[in-house]
Structure formats: C-alpha cells, structure tokens
Amino acid sequence: MRLPSRLVKALTVAALPLALAACSTGATGATASAKAPKAKDLNAGLMTGSRLKKALAPASFFPSHLSAVADGFADSGGEFGSPAARDTAKPDCTKFENTTWLDVSGFKGGVSFAQGEYANKDQSEELVQEIDAFQGTTAKTVMKDVQAAATECATFTDLNNHAKVKISGRTTPGLGDEAYTMTLTSGQWESGTTLIAARVGNAVVTVTSTVGSDNGAANAAKLATHIVGALKDSAGKA
C-alpha cells in the first residue's frame, strides 16, 4: 500500500513590490515619492514544515514492533511553497490506499507539510502521519472534498489485486475544529484500514493505520488525537 514520501515541492518566495514613484512640481522642481503598498502575506500565521514536523508524534509514541520507515519522512523546511492548483476532476478512488491520500481532495498538499511513517518488518502494519498547512479557507474546502470523495468512492476496485473495497465514513466530534474518519475494508484483505482527517485552524492532519484487530481504528484515533493536541499547543505558544 505504501508509496514513497511526498516530494518536497519547489519553493518560491514572492518579492514584495517596493517600487518608488516620483513626480516633479513645475513651480519648485521638488520631487515626491510614494511607496506602493505591500502585498498581503497569505502565509501569515501558518506554520512552516519545520514547525509542523515538531507536532508529529515521536518514535516513542509508536508500538514497539513498529520502526521508522527510512523514506517515509519528509517536510518542506523553513519556507513556504506555492499553493497547488485544485483538481476538480472526479476523484481517483485508489488514492485512498496511498500514504499521501489527502490527494483525493483535489489538492496536492499545502504550502507547507511534514510527514512520518512507522511500520513492521514486512510493512503489513503501518501508522502514517502527515500535516499540511493551507492558505485562507482552503483547509475547510479540503475537509469537505475529502468527505465528498469518500461518499463517491463508497465502493471501488483497488489496483494491486483488483479487490472490491468498501469505504464507510463518519464525522468525528471532539477532534480538532472538525474531523472525519473512514474505514476501508475488503473481503480479500486480512484486515482493514482506518483513515482520519482532522482540521486545526489552517492545518489538516491525516492519519493512516492498519495496526490492530479493529481495522486500525484505535491506533488511528490515538495518533490523530496526539497530533491535534500538539498543533494546538504549538499555536498557543506562537
């Protein structure tokens, strides 16, 4: 199920307009200059990838039989990337099986992100965590689109063994500003998968769990709760 870590997008820093306009007065020859107003910083108040990384659960949080996946960690560092264009096409339901499944919303990540993955030796059990920060009200749109995709993908066929997969979703009160939990099951799988998306302000937390005999539900909820709490604490200290 696991795919390689999300590639760090090329980061661009927009230069603020600081041009000076000068004019002369015919009577005195004096000049006056006017400074153009600064463009609004759409990233103001958002956490960089370096800060989001600190909100991820540490290695000590995870069950002892899981270990860090070498290529499962990435973050966008101390700069912000350009907002990704929204894909309004019909959602690709098979993306729900990826570690970076937030793509089903039509947004390929935020302007900053951090992620980490832990798994057992054969990667039959895994816990994946990711946080993406979005400008403006985009995080709310992402949450709506995740729910819409889950509804539209209530049943789909996976790519690996062409198994029929079912998704059941539900709102999850008391977790962040809003949260949505999804369970993926198939008659051809030994166990199911639990996915959780939770919004904390302009950040969206996504969790994947296949650990446990409950389709990964308990471990997913525990991990999501930890990250949401860490994000709230970090925001309070900002």
C-alpha positions in Angstrom: 0.0 0.0 0.0 2.8 2.4 0.8 4.1 4.8 -1.8 7.3 6.9 -1.5 7.2 10.1 0.6 5.7 13.2 -0.9 8.4 15.0 -2.9 9.2 18.4 -1.5 7.8 20.9 -3.9 10.0 23.7 -5.4 9.8 26.6 -3.0 9.3 30.1 -4.3 9.4 33.3 -2.3 7.5 36.1 -3.9 9.2 39.5 -3.8 7.1 42.3 -2.3 6.7 45.3 -4.6 8.8 48.2 -3.3 8.9 50.4 -6.4 9.0 54.1 -5.9 7.0 56.6 -8.0 8.4 60.1 -8.4 6.8 63.2 -9.8 8.0 66.8 -10.2 6.3 70.1 -9.5 6.7 72.7 -12.2 6.9 75.6 -9.8 9.7 74.4 -7.4 11.2 71.4 -9.2 10.7 69.4 -5.9 10.1 65.7 -6.2 7.9 63.5 -4.1 8.0 59.7 -3.9 5.2 57.3 -2.9 5.8 53.7 -1.7 3.5 51.1 -3.2 1.5 49.2 -0.5 2.9 45.8 0.5 1.1 42.8 -0.9 -0.9 40.8 1.7 1.1 37.9 3.1 -1.2 34.9 2.6 1.1 32.7 4.7 0.9 34.9 7.8 0.1 32.8 10.8 0.8 29.5 9.0 3.4 27.0 10.3 6.4 26.1 8.2 7.3 22.5 7.6 10.0 22.8 10.3 7.3 23.7 12.9 4.8 21.2 11.6 7.5 18.5 12.0 7.7 19.2 15.7 4.0 18.4 16.1 4.3 14.9 14.6 4.3 12.1 17.1 7.8 11.0 18.2 9.2 7.5 17.8 8.4 6.7 21.5 4.7 7.1 20.8 4.5 4.1 18.4 4.1 0.4 19.3 7.5 -1.3 19.9 7.1 -3.7 16.9 7.0 -0.7 14.5 10.1 1.2 13.4 10.7 4.3 11.3 10.5 3.8 7.5 13.6 5.3 6.0 12.0 7.0 3.0 8.7 7.8 4.9 9.8 11.1 6.4 9.8 14.5 4.7 8.9 18.1 5.3 9.0 21.4 3.5 11.6 23.1 5.8 11.5 26.7 6.7 10.0 28.2 3.6 6.5 28.1 2.0 5.7 26.7 -1.4 3.3 28.0 -3.9 -0.4 26.8 -3.4 -1.2 23.8 -5.5 -3.9 24.2 -8.1 -7.2 22.4 -7.3 -8.0 19.4 -9.4 -11.8 19.4 -9.9 -11.9 16.1 -11.8 -13.7 13.1 -10.5 -11.6 11.7 -7.5 -9.3 8.8 -8.1 -10.6 6.4 -5.5 -7.4 4.3 -5.5 -5.6 7.2 -3.9 -7.3 6.3 -0.6 -4.8 3.4 -0.5 -1.8 5.8 -0.7 0.1 7.1 2.3 -0.5 10.6 0.9 -4.2 10.0 0.4 -5.1 13.7 1.0 -4.7 14.0 -2.8 -8.3 12.6 -3.1 -9.4 16.1 -2.1 -8.1 17.5 -5.4 -5.3 19.4 -3.5 -1.8 18.0 -3.7 -0.7 19.1 -0.3 -0.5 22.5 1.3 2.1 25.4 1.2 4.0 23.5 3.9 3.9 20.0 5.2 5.6 17.3 7.4 5.1 13.6 7.4 6.4 10.4 9.0 5.8 6.7 8.7 6.3 3.7 11.0 5.8 0.1 10.0 6.6 -3.5 10.9 9.3 -5.5 9.0 7.1 -6.7 6.2 5.0 -3.4 6.2 1.8 -5.4 6.8 1.1 -3.0 9.6 1.8 0.7 9.4 1.0 4.1 11.1 1.4 7.1 8.9 1.1 10.8 10.0 1.0 14.0 7.9 0.2 17.6 8.5 -0.5 20.1 5.7 -0.9 23.9 6.1 -3.2 25.8 3.7 -3.8 29.4 3.0 -7.1 31.2 3.7 -10.1 28.9 4.0 -8.6 26.2 1.8 -8.3 23.8 4.8 -12.1 23.8 5.2 -12.5 23.1 1.5 -10.1 20.2 1.8 -12.2 18.7 4.5 -15.4 19.0 2.5 -13.8 17.5 -0.5 -12.4 14.5 1.5 -15.9 13.7 2.7 -17.3 14.1 -0.8 -14.6 11.7 -2.2 -15.4 9.1 0.5 -19.0 9.2 -0.4 -18.3 9.0 -4.2 -15.9 6.2 -3.6 -18.1 4.1 -1.3 -17.1 1.1 -3.4 -14.1 0.9 -5.7 -11.6 -1.6 -7.1 -8.0 -1.5 -5.9 -5.0 -1.6 -8.2 -3.0 -4.4 -6.6 -5.3 -7.4 -6.7 -8.4 -5.9 -8.2 -10.3 -6.4 -4.9 -13.6 -4.7 -4.2 -13.0 -2.1 -1.5 -15.7 -0.5 0.6 -15.4 2.9 2.4 -17.6 3.9 5.3 -17.2 7.4 6.7 -18.4 9.4 9.6 -17.9 12.8 11.2 -15.8 12.6 14.4 -16.8 15.1 17.1 -14.3 16.5 19.6 -11.2 16.1 17.5 -9.8 19.5 16.4 -12.1 22.0 14.7 -13.6 19.2 12.6 -12.7 15.6 11.8 -13.8 12.8 9.5 -13.0 9.1 10.0 -13.1 6.5 7.2 -12.8 2.7 7.3 -11.6 0.8 4.3 -12.4 -3.0 4.1 -12.3 -5.7 1.6 -13.2 -9.4 1.6 -9.8 -10.1 0.1 -7.9 -8.3 2.8 -6.8 -9.8 6.1 -7.7 -6.6 7.9 -9.0 -3.1 7.0 -7.5 0.4 7.2 -8.6 3.4 9.1 -8.1 6.9 7.8 -8.7 10.1 9.8 -8.6 13.7 8.5 -8.7 16.4 11.2 -8.6 20.2 10.8 -6.9 22.5 13.3 -7.3 26.1 12.0 -5.5 26.2 8.7 -3.8 22.8 9.1 -5.1 19.4 8.1 -3.9 16.3 9.9 -4.1 13.0 8.1 -3.5 9.6 9.6 -3.4 6.1 8.2 -3.5 3.0 10.4 -3.6 -0.8 9.7 -2.3 -1.7 13.2 -4.6 -3.8 15.4 -7.5 -6.2 15.0 -10.0 -3.3 14.7 -9.1 -2.2 11.2 -6.5 0.1 12.8 -9.2 2.2 14.4 -7.9 2.6 18.0 -4.3 3.4 16.9 -5.5 5.9 14.3 -7.6 7.8 16.8 -4.8 7.8 19.3 -2.3 9.2 16.8 -4.7 11.8 15.4 -5.5 13.0 18.9 -1.8 13.3 19.8 -1.0 15.4 16.7 -4.1 17.6 17.1 -3.1 18.3 20.7 0.5 19.1 19.7 -0.7 21.5 17.0 -3.0 23.4 19.5 -0.1 23.7 21.9 2.3 25.0 19.2 -0.3 27.5 18.0 -0.8 28.7 21.6 3.0 29.3 22.0 3.3 31.2 18.7 
